[in-house]
Amino acid sequence: MKVGKITALILAIAMCVGLVTGCGSREEVSTTDVNNSKNKAVQKDTAEESTTTEEALSGKIVVASNRTDIEDTLVAYAQEFMDLHPGTTVEFETIKEYDDVIGNRVAVGEAPDIFYAPDTINQSTYAKYFLPLDDLPFTADDILFYEKGRGTDGNLYVLPLTVSYCGIIYNKKAFAQAGVTEIPMTVEKFYAACDTLQEAGITPMGTAFKDIWPMFAWCGWEEVTLTAGDERGETKYIEQDVIYDDVMINSISIIRELYKKGQLEEDIMSANWEQLKLDLAQGKVAMHYSENWLPSQIVELGANEEDIGMFPFPGAVNIKAGAGKQWGISKDTKSPELAKAFLTYMLDNPFTETEVPSNVNITIDNPFVKELLDYGVEPIFPSAGGATFSNIKNEIELDGQQILLVYVMEADDKKAQALLDEWNKKWAVARAGYAE
């Protein structure tokens, strides 16, 4: 990927958000509204022209998503496409336990027509489950992380709809109430801010540990490595026998220290995702480490947009910027042309106005990303990696989030370290089988 293209995307986000002077009323027209209207107008014109030169689209497809929080939005989104293409049927199926459900369905040959790849599918197995997408009207100049969607056979199978930025999401009113006046840009200042919040009766950091997946940013090898400024991401670990190195231990030790000090949820094993979002909206919990899609969900639960913000992980060398979910078309779809047309539509039209699209031809407002980037910590985009990392990980059944849970709750420091040592040994043995 060209560096100029990345810089252009970041500047576009910052410039677009900088033009917005306030939340405004519903009657005001934002830059996003204008751009989205133009996008839809182009789609409509293209659809009308295609009906005169090509055979009209027909058939039915089912699109799987984990976005149970925007079911009505997705129904309306599908309807807009169907209005452009009479005679087509597009249905969204929203799934809460997405990875488990879709993983099982794909394994038995019952995949939906369009779905994003669960963790069990990687570059070495894309061809087994997805149709090639090389004939879609996009190139690497249009879509960030385009090359990451290629299988080991060289064909393109999946593409991300969005780009995500990792940062600490925080409630500004909670900070003000506790007397935290400075954004903690170092680990030391972060600990001090957590102490101040705790003294004010506010839970410093939320985890949703019961659901465990919300902790991905603390223990994902790509997220943690990029925060440390290593653009190799997960591919770094293919080159070494230690999967829990100093970089990873530094990250998970921070959340462990907060647990030991009582600065996470009071009953960590019952702390769930929906309650965490509500507590963040109400200022009962001050912070959570995640990606730029979360703040808008907190606002939807009643928080004022200006009261929610993002700042870089304390002490981070870089902000992790990565591809969103990798979307593809099932090789067993009975309506491949319709599926390709709808996936193209998805890449040209974000689901919501708050998403940061992977399509660099689209400009969109996101005040949270604007704030995150304004702190001067540069984003880093990982290079595309191979399938070796996930193959080794799957072979030894390495579940970083579950290991994090055990590590955080282990009271004995020696036993906590022994847990990591055990997984390092497993990684080294399995990795030897993939050595060239």
JOKABEL-V745983 format. One line per field, one symbol per residue. ss: DSSP state (H for helix, E for strand, L for the rest). phi: phi as a letter, one per 30 degrees, with the letter a starting at -180 (. if undefined). burial: # if it has 16 or more other C-alpha atoms within 10 Angstrom, else .. A space follows every 50 residues. Layout:
BEGIN
ss=???
phi=???
burial=???
END
This chain:
BEGIN
ss=LLHHHHHHHHHHHHHHHHLLLLLLLLLLLLHHHHHHHHHHHHHHHHHHHH HHHLLLLLEEEEEEELLHHHHHHHHHHHHHHHHHLLLEEEEEEELLLHHH HHHHHHHLLLLLLEEELLLLLLLLLHHHHELLLLLLLLLLLLELLHHHHE LLLLLELLEELEEEEEEEEEEHHHHHHHLLLLLLLLHHHHHHHHHHHHHL LLEEELLLLLLLHHHHHHHLHHHHHHHLLLLLHHHHHHHLLLLLLHHHHH HHHHHHHHHHLLLLLLLHHHLLHHHHHHHHHHLLEEEEEEELLHHHHHHH LLLLHHHEEEELLLLLLLEEEEELLEEEEELLLLLHHHHHHHHHHHHHLL LLLLLLELELLLLLLLHHHHHHHHLLLLEEELLLLLLHHHHHHHHLLLLH HHHHHHHHHLLLHHHHHHHHHHHHHHHHHHHHLLLL
phi=.ddeddddddddddddddddcldicdddcdededddddedddeddddddd dccbdddajbbcccbcdddbedddddddddddddbejcbbbcccbdceed ddeddddcibdddbacddddcbedbeddbcddcdcddbbddccdiedddd dddjddbbbddbccbcaddbcdddedddjdcbddcbdddddddddddddd icddbcbhdddhedceddbdddedddddicddhddeddcbdccccdddde ddddddddddciccedcddcdcdddedddddcidcdbacacdddeddddd cjddedccbbbdeeiddbddcbddeccbcedcecbddddddddddddcbe dbdcdcdddddccbdadddededddidddbcdddccceedddeddchdcd dddeeddddddddddddddddddddddddddedcdd
burial=#....#..##.###.##............###...#..##..##..#... ......#..#######.......#..###.##.##..#######...##. .##..#....########.#####.##.#####........######### #...#####################..#.#..###....##.######.. .########..#.#########################..####..###. ##.###.##..####..#..###..########################. ..###.#########################.#.##.###.##.###### #.########.############...#################....#.# #..##.##.#.....#..###.##.###.##.....
END
